[in-house]
Amino acid sequence: MKMTVDFEECLKDSPRFRAALEEVEGDVTELELKLDKLVKLCIAMIDTGKAFCAANNQFMNGIRDLAQYSSKDVLVENSLMKFSETLQEMANYHTFFSANKLDIKKFKDAKKQFEKVSEEKENALVKNAQVQRNKQHEVEEATNILTATRKCFRHIALDYVLQMNVLQSKRRSEILKSMLSFMYAHLTFFHQGYDLFSELGPYMKDLGAQLDRLAVDAAKEKRDMEQKHSTIQQKDFSSDDTKLEYNVDAANGIVMEGYLFKRASNAFKTWNRRWFSIQNNQLVYQKKFKDNPTVVVEDLRLCTVKHCEDIERRFCFEVVSPTKSCMLQADSEKLRQAWIKAVQTSIATAYREKGDESEKQEKKCFPSAGSLEPGSECKEKLLKGESALQRVQCIAGNASCCDCGLADPRWASINLGITLCIECSGIHRSLGVHFSKVRSLTLDTWEPELLKLMCELGNDVINRIYEAKVEKMGVKKPQPSSQRQEKEAYIRAKYVERKFVARHLALVSLPEDGASAVPQHQEEKRHSSSERSPQTDKHVRSNDSGIQQSADDSREHLAATISANSLYEPEGEKQEASVLCSSKQLDPGLQLYRAAYKKNLPDMAEALAHGAEVNWVNIAENKSTPLIQAVLGGSLVTCEFLLQNGANVNHRDVKGRGPLHHATVLGHTGQVCLFLKRGANQHATDEEGKDPLSIAVEAANADIVTLLRLARMNEEMRESEGLYGQPGDEIYQDIFRDFSQMASNNPEKLNRFQQSDSQKS
């Protein structure tokens, strides 16, 4: 090691040594100043680097925020996220250089000690020189002090020189070590950045190509928009009326929307312009797009709309419900007429749709024989809130279209109880509602009774009836890929002409008026026997045994009649007649009649397929109809099925009692609710002069009394409203909805009056 200050010269304390000390001390002082300056610059650089990193992180957060905002544009989102991740990874490799200060503390301490002992040695030398020769005691003392001081000086001076030489040697390595560390940090940072961007290069190249295509597309879109802009500018705007049309089948559920002035209900009767819309069978408005819509009419079935010509403002009309009215003003007469028509059409649509809602939810709690699931599982699914589509499609055969076999059908025929694809549903609509009533499984709302009806039947059950002879006749059933004409011809043959239904010989021809198939002498015999029997004068609920006995007698007579009629039939039909005779096959009307009481929907569907009249009258049993039998059987879904297939809700038996009377007598609240909704005449009186309300009052059935009184009140309200009046206020609607749901899902709660009556008796 090269020595800056020689140790030998140190012992001599020569002028050369002192000069070397001054030179080294000055160099160390200057080095210290340089290092202090460098440390300050390093600190400033570190602070700037931290600010850069913070700004860089903020920039990357901004990129990520923009990427999340652009989530609808996959290209922009993916690109920005990829760039942000690369920049973040680069930032993770950013390290800061820290300039280390050279450790000169030992040097400074040694210098202080050296200066102190140098001064002491100088004082000792002066004192030793000044002592007088004759003062021996002082001479010895001065000599001893000088010797001790010199010894200490040499020791301290050697340490000082050592620290000086070490410092001079060490500063080279420390400075170079710090600089090398700094350079390596930069090398790592930039090398990592190079690697990251090299990996990102192909992606950036592909993105550049996509941007070129996007620029071309943007230029094309710009030209198209400019052309559209020019076309619109050329239109005639002389008429300022907004072109508004209503559409009850709109995909978004909004029948009509637009601006109207609404008169406030405050004392000042101020008019405010609001955005109105008809949606979900409601009339609503909002001030701003983000505001929650304010409901004007909760249910359009409970309101009416009419012109208003008795106020000063023009183009006004009023929407009136049982609890409130809303005065509205359009911008022109044309718009006023459009809004009035839209409201009236929506009211009619709401009645049609709501009449079919309550059927579905009930079906899965009472599955048919063709159902894949037991009743407990269905009730469980009902509680879980499955959609109408899920509930109906799990019935046997319903997972594919009933007519062409296309998977996942989304439409249904509610009077047939089958599921259909969209093309077949269109063909069914063209047949007319007397053959098929089509509803959407996803767009329309479904009532519990209608859901139960769908689950009682299903594609397998109906196809066993309507396609019984398809294979025998060699007819090819359409496939999903078949032409529409082929499907339409097959569907008409199947449901309108009923070509594929198994031959069902009518045992007795029906009179034109739809009366009973029982001959006159048999009818007279029944009347005489009924007159002799006191049972026929009892309550209608006592008819069960009489119904069965009468049906058995009719069956025996009808079977015997075949032989008498066989002379007028072809040979082939004679053979079939003998088979039917042996099996005692029922007339379709009588089959429908009996199946209605037994709650057997598949048998009822079969009877209708064989030509049974839905309003068939059994003269032998007080001119009762299948609908009355369904009431006596106590089944809500059976009543719904008959009504969907055209049953007359107001047909009355010989005692003047219709389905509503019988349901009231028996305390079947759900059926009463259903018949009232389907337009049953609540004022009709029986032979004793009693209407349903008086019967309910006598039976002390509070639920039915409430329903009948509400229905009567709303009927009077409708009559007072005039031509456009519609029955029902909010309370009326809520109560009927509650009873409908309870009748379908918790019928035992509505049997409490019957139970109390039976306990009393």
C-alpha positions in Angstrom: 0.0 0.0 0.0 1.3 3.4 -0.9 1.6 5.6 2.1 0.6 9.2 1.7 2.5 10.3 4.9 5.6 8.5 6.0 5.6 7.1 9.5 9.4 7.8 9.9 8.8 11.5 9.2 6.0 11.4 11.7 8.4 10.4 14.5 10.8 13.2 13.5 7.9 15.7 13.4 9.9 17.5 10.7 8.7 20.4 8.6 8.3 17.9 5.7 5.9 15.9 7.9 3.9 19.0 8.8 3.7 20.1 5.1 2.5 16.6 4.2 -0.1 16.8 6.9 -1.4 20.2 5.7 -1.6 18.8 2.1 -3.5 15.7 3.2 -5.8 17.6 5.5 -6.7 20.1 2.8 -7.4 17.2 0.4 -9.7 15.5 2.9 -11.6 18.7 3.5 -12.1 19.2 -0.2 -13.2 15.5 -0.6 -15.7 16.0 2.2 -17.2 19.0 0.5 -17.4 17.0 -2.8 -19.1 14.1 -1.1 -21.5 16.3 0.8 -22.5 17.9 -2.5 -22.9 14.5 -4.2 -25.1 13.2 -1.3 -27.3 16.3 -1.6 -27.6 15.7 -5.4 -28.4 12.1 -4.8 -31.1 12.9 -2.3 -32.6 15.3 -4.8 -32.5 12.7 -7.5 -34.1 10.1 -5.1 -36.9 12.5 -4.3 -37.4 13.2 -8.0 -37.4 9.5 -8.7 -40.0 8.9 -6.1 -42.2 11.6 -7.6 -41.6 10.0 -11.0 -42.7 6.6 -9.7 -45.7 8.1 -8.0 -46.7 9.9 -11.2 -46.0 6.7 -13.1 -48.3 4.7 -10.8 -51.0 7.3 -11.1 -50.7 7.1 -14.9 -51.0 3.3 -14.8 -54.0 3.6 -12.6 -55.5 6.0 -15.1 -54.9 3.4 -17.8 -56.6 0.7 -15.8 -59.6 3.0 -15.0 -60.0 3.7 -18.7 -59.8 0.0 -19.5 -62.5 -0.8 -17.0 -64.7 2.0 -18.4 -64.2 0.5 -21.8 -65.4 -3.0 -20.7 -68.0 -3.1 -23.5 -65.2 -2.7 -26.1 -63.0 -5.9 -25.7 -60.2 -4.6 -28.0 -59.7 -1.4 -26.1 -60.0 -3.0 -22.7 -57.5 -5.9 -23.4 -55.0 -3.5 -25.0 -55.0 -1.0 -22.2 -54.8 -3.7 -19.5 -51.8 -5.3 -21.3 -50.0 -2.0 -21.6 -50.7 -1.2 -18.0 -49.3 -4.6 -16.8 -46.1 -4.1 -18.8 -45.5 -0.6 -17.4 -46.2 -1.8 -13.9 -43.7 -4.6 -14.3 -41.1 -2.1 -15.6 -41.7 0.1 -12.6 -41.1 -2.8 -10.2 -37.5 -2.9 -11.5 -36.9 0.8 -10.8 -34.3 1.1 -8.0 -32.7 4.2 -6.6 -28.9 4.9 -6.3 -27.8 6.0 -2.9 -24.5 7.8 -2.6 -22.6 6.6 0.5 -20.7 9.2 2.5 -17.0 8.3 3.1 -16.5 7.5 6.8 -14.0 10.2 8.0 -15.1 10.2 11.6 -12.0 8.3 12.8 -9.8 10.6 10.8 -11.3 13.7 12.4 -11.1 12.3 15.9 -7.5 11.4 15.3 -6.8 14.9 14.0 -8.2 16.5 17.1 -6.1 14.3 19.4 -3.0 15.0 17.2 -3.5 18.8 17.4 -4.0 18.6 21.1 -1.0 16.6 21.8 1.1 18.7 19.4 0.2 21.7 21.4 1.1 20.0 24.7 4.4 18.9 23.2 5.2 22.4 22.1 4.4 23.8 25.6 6.6 21.1 27.2 9.5 22.1 24.9 9.1 25.8 25.7 8.9 25.1 29.5 11.9 22.8 29.3 14.0 25.4 27.6 13.1 28.1 30.1 14.0 26.3 33.3 17.2 27.6 35.0 20.2 25.4 35.4 20.6 26.0 39.1 17.1 24.8 39.9 17.7 21.2 39.7 14.2 20.2 40.9 12.5 22.2 38.1 14.9 20.8 35.6 14.0 17.3 36.4 10.3 18.0 36.4 10.5 19.8 33.0 12.5 16.9 31.6 10.1 14.3 32.8 7.1 16.2 31.4 8.8 16.6 28.0 9.7 12.9 27.8 6.1 11.9 28.6 4.7 14.4 26.2 7.0 13.3 23.4 6.0 9.7 24.0 2.3 10.5 23.8 2.8 12.7 20.7 4.6 9.9 18.9 1.8 7.4 19.7 -1.0 9.9 18.7 0.9 11.0 15.6 1.3 7.5 14.4 -2.4 6.8 14.8 -3.2 10.0 12.9 -0.9 9.1 10.1 -2.5 5.6 9.9 -6.0 7.0 9.7 -4.8 9.5 7.1 -3.2 6.8 4.9 -6.2 4.4 5.3 -8.6 7.1 4.3 -6.6 8.0 1.2 -6.6 4.4 0.2 -10.3 3.6 1.0 -11.8 6.5 -0.8 -11.0 5.1 -4.2 -12.8 1.9 -3.7 -15.8 3.4 -2.0 -16.4 6.0 -4.7 -16.0 3.5 -7.5 -18.2 0.9 -5.7 -21.1 3.4 -5.3 -20.8 4.4 -9.0 -20.6 0.8 -10.1 -23.8 -0.1 -8.1 -25.6 2.9 -9.7 -24.6 1.8 -13.2 -25.7 -1.8 -12.6 -29.1 -0.6 -11.4 -29.6 1.3 -14.6 -28.4 -1.6 -16.6 -30.9 -3.9 -15.0 -33.8 -1.4 -15.4 -33.2 -0.7 -19.0 -32.4 -4.4 -19.9 -35.7 -5.5 -18.2 -37.5 -2.8 -20.1 -36.0 -4.0 -23.3 -37.1 -7.5 -22.6 -40.6 -6.5 -21.7 -41.1 -4.4 -24.8 -39.6 -7.1 -27.0 -42.3 -9.5 -25.7 -44.9 -6.8 -26.3 -43.7 -6.1 -29.8 -45.8 -8.7 -31.7 -48.9 -7.7 -29.9 -48.3 -4.0 -30.7 -47.7 -5.0 -34.3 -51.0 -6.8 -34.5 -52.8 -4.0 -32.7 -51.4 -1.6 -35.3 -52.8 -3.7 -38.1 -56.2 -3.7 -36.3 -56.0 0.1 -35.9 -55.5 0.4 -39.6 -58.7 -1.6 -40.2 -60.5 0.4 -37.6 -59.5 3.6 -39.2 -61.0 2.3 -42.5 -64.2 1.3 -40.8 -64.4 4.6 -39.0 -64.1 6.5 -42.3 -66.9 4.3 -43.8 -69.1 4.9 -40.7 -68.5 8.6 -41.0 -69.6 8.6 -44.6 -72.7 6.6 -43.7 -73.6 9.0 -40.9 -73.1 12.0 -43.1 -75.3 10.4 -45.8 -78.0 9.7 -43.2 -77.6 13.2 -41.8 -78.1 14.6 -45.3 -81.1 12.4 -45.9 -82.9 13.5 -42.7 -82.2 17.1 -43.4 -84.0 16.8 -46.7 -87.2 15.5 -45.0 -90.2 17.8 -44.6 -90.4 19.2 -41.0 -93.3 21.4 -41.6 -95.4 19.3 -39.3 -93.8 19.3 -35.8 -95.8 16.3 -34.5 -93.6 13.5 -33.1 -94.2 10.3 -35.0 -95.5 8.0 -32.2 -97.0 4.6 -32.7 -98.0 2.0 -30.1 -97.0 -1.6 -30.2 -98.5 -4.0 -27.6 -96.0 -6.7 -28.7 -92.9 -4.6 -28.4 -89.8 -6.7 -27.4 -88.8 -4.3 -24.6 -92.3 -4.3 -23.1 -92.8 -0.6 -23.7 -96.1 -0.2 -25.6 -95.7 3.6 -26.2 -93.7 6.4 -24.7 -93.3 10.2 -25.2 -93.7 13.6 -23.5 -97.0 14.7 -22.0 -98.0 17.6 -19.8 -99.3 16.4 -16.4 -101.5 18.4 -14.2 -100.4 18.3 -10.6 -102.8 17.4 -7.8 -101.7 20.4 -5.6 -103.8 23.5 -5.0 -102.2 25.4 -7.8 -102.9 22.7 -10.5 -99.6 23.4 -12.2 -98.7 21.6 -15.4 -95.4 19.8 -15.8 -93.8 18.2 -18.8 -92.9 14.6 -18.1 -91.8 11.5 -20.0 -94.6 8.9 -20.0 -94.6 5.3 -21.0 -97.0 2.3 -21.0 -95.2 -0.8 -19.9 -95.9 -4.0 -17.9 -99.6 -3.1 -17.8 -98.8 0.1 -16.0 -98.8 3.8 -16.9 -95.7 5.5 -15.5 -93.7 8.7 -15.9 -90.3 10.1 -15.0 -88.6 13.5 -15.0 -85.1 12.3 -15.8 -83.9 9.1 -17.3 -82.2 8.0 -14.1 -85.2 8.7 -11.9 -87.3 5.7 -10.8 -90.5 5.7 -12.7 -93.6 7.1 -10.9 -96.6 4.8 -11.3 -99.8 6.6 -12.3 -101.9 3.5 -12.8 -100.8 0.3 -11.1 -102.9 -2.0 -13.2 -104.4 -0.8 -16.5 -107.4 -3.1 -16.0 -108.5 -0.9 -13.2 -108.7 2.3 -15.2 -110.4 4.0 -18.1 -109.4 6.8 -20.5 -111.5 9.6 -21.9 -111.3 12.9 -23.7 -111.5 16.2 -21.8 -113.1 19.1 -23.5 -114.3 21.0 -20.4 -111.0 22.7 -19.6 -109.2 25.6 -21.2 -106.2 23.7 -22.4 -106.3 21.8 -25.7 -105.5 18.2 -26.5 -106.3 17.0 -23.0 -107.4 13.5 -21.9 -107.9 11.9 -18.5 -106.9 8.5 -17.2 -109.3 7.5 -14.4 -108.9 4.7 -11.8 -111.2 3.9 -8.9 -108.9 5.8 -6.5 -107.6 8.7 -8.5 -107.6 10.4 -11.8 -104.7 11.9 -13.9 -105.2 14.8 -16.3 -102.7 14.7 -19.2 -102.1 16.9 -22.3 -100.6 16.0 -25.6 -98.8 18.3 -28.0 -101.4 17.8 -30.8 -104.8 16.2 -31.5 -103.0 13.5 -33.4 -100.9 12.6 -30.4 -103.8 12.7 -28.1 -105.7 10.2 -30.2 -102.6 8.0 -30.4 -102.2 8.0 -26.6 -105.9 7.3 -26.0 -105.8 4.3 -28.4 -102.6 3.0 -26.8 -104.1 3.1 -23.3 -107.4 1.4 -24.5 -105.5 -1.3 -26.4 -103.2 -1.9 -23.4 -106.3 -2.2 -21.2 -107.7 -4.9 -23.5 -104.3 -6.7 -23.7 -104.0 -6.6 -19.9 -107.4 -8.3 -19.5 -106.5 -11.0 -22.1 -103.1 -11.7 -20.6 -104.1 -11.5 -16.9 -106.9 -14.0 -17.6 -104.3 -16.6 -18.3 -101.7 -15.9 -15.6 -102.9 -17.8 -12.6 -103.0 -21.2 -14.3 -99.4 -22.3 -14.4 -97.9 -22.2 -10.9 -100.5 -24.7 -9.6 -99.8 -27.4 -12.2 -96.6 -28.8 -10.8 -97.9 -29.3 -7.4 -100.4 -31.8 -8.9 -98.5 -33.5 -11.8 -100.3 -35.8 -14.3 -99.5 -39.4 -14.9 -97.1 -38.3 -17.7 -95.2 -36.0 -15.3 -91.6 -36.9 -14.6 -91.6 -35.7 -11.0 -93.6 -36.5 -7.9 -95.9 -33.9 -6.4 -93.6 -33.1 -3.5 -90.7 -32.3 -5.8 -92.9 -30.1 -7.9 -94.1 -28.2 -4.9 -90.5 -27.8 -3.9 -89.6 -26.3 -7.3 -92.6 -24.1 -7.1 -91.4 -22.6 -3.8 -87.9 -22.1 -5.3 -89.5 -19.7 -7.9 -88.7 -21.5 -11.1 -89.8 -19.8 -14.3 -92.9 -21.0 -16.3 -90.5 -22.3 -18.9 -88.6 -24.5 -16.5 -91.8 -25.8 -14.8 -93.6 -26.7 -18.0 -90.6 -28.1 -19.9 -89.9 -30.7 -17.2 -93.2 -32.5 -18.0 -92.9 -35.6 -20.2 -92.3 -34.6 -23.9 -92.4 -30.9 -23.2 -88.7 -30.4 -23.8 -89.3 -30.5 -27.6 -92.0 -29.0 -29.8 -95.2 -31.1 -29.8 -95.6 -30.9 -33.6 -92.1 -30.8 -35.1 -89.8 -31.9 -32.3 -87.6 -28.8 -32.2 -85.8 -28.7 -28.8 -86.3 -26.0 -26.2 -89.8 -24.7 -27.2 -90.7 -21.3 -25.8 -94.4 -21.1 -26.6 -97.5 -23.0 -25.4 -101.1 -23.7 -26.4 -102.9 -23.2 -23.1 -106.2 -24.9 -24.1 -104.4 -28.0 -25.5 -101.7 -28.1 -22.8 -98.7 -28.5 -25.2 -95.4 -26.7 -25.8 -94.5 -25.3 -29.3 -91.6 -23.8 -31.2 -92.0 -20.3 -32.5 -92.8 -21.4 -36.1 -95.5 -24.0 -35.0 -96.9 -21.4 -32.6 -97.4 -19.0 -35.5 -99.3 -21.8 -37.3 -101.4 -22.5 -34.2 -102.3 -18.8 -34.0 -103.6 -18.9 -37.6 -106.0 -21.7 -36.7 -108.0 -19.4 -34.4 -108.5 -19.3 -30.7 -111.3 -21.8 -30.9 -108.7 -24.4 -31.8 -105.5 -23.2 -30.1 -104.7 -20.3 -27.7 -101.0 -19.5 -27.9 -99.0 -17.9 -25.1 -95.3 -17.3 -24.6 -93.5 -19.2 -21.8 -91.0 -16.4 -21.3 -92.7 -13.1 -22.3 -96.2 -13.6 -20.9 -97.2 -13.8 -17.2 -98.7 -17.1 -16.0 -101.3 -17.6 -13.3 -101.1 -20.7 -11.0 -104.2 -22.4 -12.4 -102.8 -22.2 -16.0 -99.4 -23.6 -14.9 -101.2 -26.6 -13.3 -103.3 -27.1 -16.4 -100.1 -27.3 -18.5 -98.5 -29.8 -16.1 -101.6 -32.0 -16.0 -101.4 -32.6 -19.8 -98.2 -32.2 -21.8 -97.0 -33.2 -25.2 -96.8 -36.9 -24.6 -100.4 -37.1 -23.3 -101.8 -35.0 -26.2 -99.8 -36.8 -28.9 -101.1 -40.1 -27.7 -104.6 -38.7 -28.4 -104.1 -36.6 -31.6 -101.4 -38.8 -33.2 -102.8 -42.2 -32.4 -103.1 -43.3 -36.0 -100.1 -41.5 -37.5 -98.0 -44.6 -37.9 -100.9 -46.7 -39.0 -101.8 -44.2 -41.7 -98.1 -44.0 -42.8 -98.1 -40.2 -42.3 -94.6 -38.7 -41.8 -94.5 -36.2 -38.9 -92.7 -32.9 -39.8 -89.2 -32.4 -38.6 -87.7 -29.1 -37.4 -86.1 -28.6 -40.8 -89.3 -29.2 -42.7 -90.9 -26.5 -44.8 -93.6 -24.3 -43.2 -96.2 -25.5 -45.7 -95.6 -29.1 -44.7 -95.9 -28.2 -41.0 -99.1 -26.2 -41.5 -100.7 -29.0 -43.4 -99.8 -31.5 -40.7 -101.0 -29.3 -37.9 -104.4 -28.6 -39.6 -104.9 -32.3 -40.2 -104.0 -33.0 -36.6 -106.0 -30.4 -34.7 -108.7 -29.1 -37.1 -109.6 -32.2 -39.1 -108.4 -34.6 -36.4 -107.4 -37.2 -39.0 -105.0 -39.0 -36.7 -107.4 -39.4 -33.7 -108.3 -43.0 -33.2 -111.8 -43.9 -34.5 -114.3 -43.3 -31.7 -117.8 -44.4 -32.7 -120.6 -42.1 -31.4 -123.0 -44.5 -29.7 -125.9 -42.1 -29.8 -126.2 -39.1 -32.1 -126.4 -35.8 -30.4 -129.3 -33.4 -31.0 -128.4 -30.1 -32.6 -129.1 -28.2 -29.4 -126.4 -30.2 -27.5 -128.8 -32.0 -25.2 -128.2 -35.3 -23.7 -127.6 -38.4 -25.8 -130.0 -40.4 -23.6 -133.3 -41.4 -25.4 -136.6 -39.9 -24.5 -138.1 -42.9 -22.8 -134.9 -43.3 -20.7 -135.1 -39.6 -19.9 -138.7 -39.9 -18.7 -137.8 -42.9 -16.7 -135.1 -40.9 -15.0 -137.4 -38.0 -14.3 -140.0 -40.3 -12.7 -137.4 -42.1 -10.6 -136.0 -38.8 -9.5 -139.4 -37.5 -8.6 -140.0 -40.6 -6.5 -136.6 -40.3 -4.8 -136.3 -37.6 -2.1 -132.6 -37.5 -2.8 -133.0 -35.3 -5.8 -134.5 -32.5 -3.8 -131.5 -32.4 -1.4 -128.6 -30.1 -1.7 -126.6 -30.4 -4.9 -123.7 -31.8 -3.0 -125.7 -35.0 -2.4 -125.7 -35.8 -6.1 -122.5 -37.8 -6.2 -124.1 -41.3 -5.8 -126.9 -40.3 -8.2 -124.4 -39.2 -10.8 -122.6 -42.5 -10.7 -125.8 -44.6 -10.9 -127.2 -42.5 -13.7 -123.9 -42.8 -15.6 -123.9 -46.5 -15.2 -127.5 -46.8 -16.5 -126.6 -44.5 -19.5 -123.6 -46.6 -20.3 -125.6 -49.9 -20.4 -128.3 -48.3 -22.5 -125.9 -46.7 -24.9 -124.0 -50.0 -25.4 -127.2 -51.8 -26.1 -128.2 -49.2 -28.7 -125.2 -50.1 -30.9 -126.9 -53.3 -32.2 -130.0 -51.4 -33.2 -128.0 -48.8 -35.1 -125.5 -51.3 -36.7 -127.9 -52.0 -39.6 -127.2 -48.6 -41.0 -123.4 -48.8 -40.7 -120.8 -50.1 -43.1 -119.3 -53.6 -42.4 -116.0 -52.2 -41.1 -117.9 -49.9 -38.7 -120.0 -52.8 -37.5 -116.9 -54.6 -36.4 -115.7 -51.5 -34.5 -119.1 -51.1 -33.0 -119.0 -54.6 -31.6 -115.6 -53.9 -30.0 -116.9 -50.6 -28.5 -120.0 -52.4 -27.3 -117.9 -55.0 -25.5 -115.8 -52.3 -23.8 -118.9 -50.2 -23.1 -117.2 -47.1 -24.7 -118.8 -43.8 -23.6 -120.2 -41.1 -25.8 -117.6 -38.2 -26.0 -119.9 -35.8 -24.3 -120.6 -38.2 -21.5 -116.9 -39.0 -21.2 -116.1 -35.3 -20.8 -118.9 -35.0 -18.3 -117.6 -37.8 -16.1 -113.9 -36.9 -16.5 -114.7 -33.4 -15.4 -116.0 -34.7 -12.1 -113.1 -37.1 -11.6 -110.6 -34.3 -12.3 -109.0 -36.3 -15.2 -107.7 -33.8 -17.7 -106.2 -36.4 -20.1 -109.6 -38.1 -20.4 -111.2 -34.7 -20.9 -108.7 -33.8 -23.6 -109.5 -37.2 -25.3 -113.2 -36.5 -25.2 -112.8 -33.1 -26.8 -110.5 -34.7 -29.5 -113.3 -37.1 -30.3 -115.8 -34.3 -30.8 -117.3 -33.8 -27.4 -119.3 -30.6 -27.0 -117.7 -28.6 -24.1 -121.1 -27.4 -23.0 -122.7 -30.9 -23.3 -125.9 -31.1 -21.3 -126.9 -34.2 -19.3 -130.7 -34.0 -19.3 -130.8 -37.1 -17.1 -129.0 -35.2 -14.4 -130.8 -31.8 -14.0 -129.2 -30.5 -17.3 -125.9 -30.4 -15.6 -122.8 -29.5 -17.8 -119.1 -30.6 -17.5 -118.3 -27.2 -16.0 -120.8 -27.8 -13.2 -119.4 -31.3 -12.7 -115.9 -29.8 -12.4 -117.3 -27.5 -9.6 -118.8 -30.5 -7.8 -115.5 -32.4 -8.2 -113.8 -29.5 -6.4 -111.0 -29.0 -9.0 -110.0 -25.4 -9.9 -107.7 -26.6 -12.8 -110.5 -28.6 -14.3 -112.7 -25.5 -14.4 -109.9 -23.6 -16.0 -109.4 -26.2 -18.7 -113.1 -26.2 -19.6 -113.2 -22.4 -19.7 -110.1 -22.3 -21.9 -111.9 -24.6 -24.3 -115.0 -22.4 -24.5 -117.2 -23.6 -21.6 -120.1 -21.3 -20.9 -119.6 -19.9 -17.4 -123.3 -18.8 -17.2 -125.1 -22.0 -18.2 -127.6 -23.0 -15.6 -129.2 -26.4 -14.7 -132.9 -27.1 -14.3 -132.8 -25.5 -10.9 -131.5 -22.3 -12.4 -128.1 -22.7 -10.8 -124.9 -22.0 -12.8 -121.3 -22.8 -11.9 -121.1 -19.7 -9.7 -124.1 -20.8 -7.7 -122.7 -24.3 -7.1 -119.2 -23.0 -6.2 -120.9 -20.6 -3.7 -123.0 -23.4 -2.2 -119.9 -25.6 -1.8 -117.7 -22.8 -0.5 -115.1 -23.2 -3.2 -113.6 -19.7 -3.0 -111.0 -20.3 -5.7 -113.7 -21.3 -8.2 -115.9 -18.3 -7.2 -112.9 -16.0 -7.9 -112.2 -17.7 -11.2 -115.8 -17.5 -12.4 -116.1 -13.8 -11.4 -112.9 -13.0 -13.4 -114.4 -14.8 -16.4 -117.6 -12.8 -16.4 -120.0 -15.0 -14.5 -123.4 -13.3 -14.0 -123.6 -12.7 -10.2 -127.2 -11.4 -10.4 -128.7 -14.7 -11.8 -131.2 -16.3 -9.4 -132.1 -19.9 -9.0 -135.6 -21.4 -8.9 -135.8 -20.3 -5.2 -135.0 -16.7 -6.2 -131.5 -16.7 -4.6 -128.5 -15.2 -6.2 -124.9 -16.2 -5.3 -124.5 -13.4 -2.8 -127.6 -14.3 -0.8 -126.4 -18.0 -0.8 -123.0 -16.9 0.5 -124.6 -14.7 3.2 -126.8 -17.6 4.4 -123.8 -19.9 4.5 -121.9 -17.2 6.4 -118.9 -17.6 4.1 -117.1 -14.3 4.6 -114.5 -14.8 1.9 -117.1 -15.4 -0.9 -119.3 -12.6 0.4 -116.4 -10.2 0.2 -115.6 -11.4 -3.4 -119.1 -11.1 -4.6 -119.7 -7.7 -3.0 -116.5 -6.3 -4.4 -117.4 -7.7 -7.9 -120.8 -6.1 -7.7 -119.4 -2.8 -6.6 -116.9 -2.7 -9.4 -119.6 -3.7 -11.9 -121.7 -0.7 -10.8 -118.5 1.5 -11.1 -118.0 0.3 -14.7 -121.6 1.1 -15.6 -121.3 4.6 -14.1 -118.1 5.2 -16.1 -119.8 4.6 -19.4 -118.4 3.1 -22.5 -114.7 3.1 -21.6 -115.2 2.1 -18.0 -113.3 -0.9 -16.7 -114.0 -2.8 -13.5 -111.7 -3.0 -10.6 -109.9 -0.8 -8.2 -106.6 -1.5 -6.4 -108.2 -3.1 -3.3 -110.5 -5.3 -5.6 -107.5 -6.4 -7.6 -105.3 -7.2 -4.6 -108.0 -9.3 -2.9 -108.7 -11.2 -6.1 -105.0 -11.8 -6.6 -104.6 -13.1 -3.1 -107.6 -15.4 -3.4 -106.3 -16.8 -6.8 -102.8 -17.4 -5.3 -104.3 -19.0 -2.2 -106.7 -21.2 -4.2 -103.7 -22.5 -6.3 -101.0 -22.8 -3.7 -102.8 -23.2 -0.3 -106.3 -24.5 -1.0 -106.7 -25.9 2.5 -106.9 -22.4 3.9 -110.0 -21.8 1.9 -111.8 -24.9 3.2 -112.2 -23.6 6.7 -115.9 -22.8 6.3 -116.7 -26.2 4.9 -114.9 -27.9 7.8 -116.8 -25.8 10.3 -120.1 -26.6 8.6 -119.3 -30.4 8.7 -118.4 -30.2 12.3 -121.7 -28.5 13.1 -123.7 -31.1 11.2 
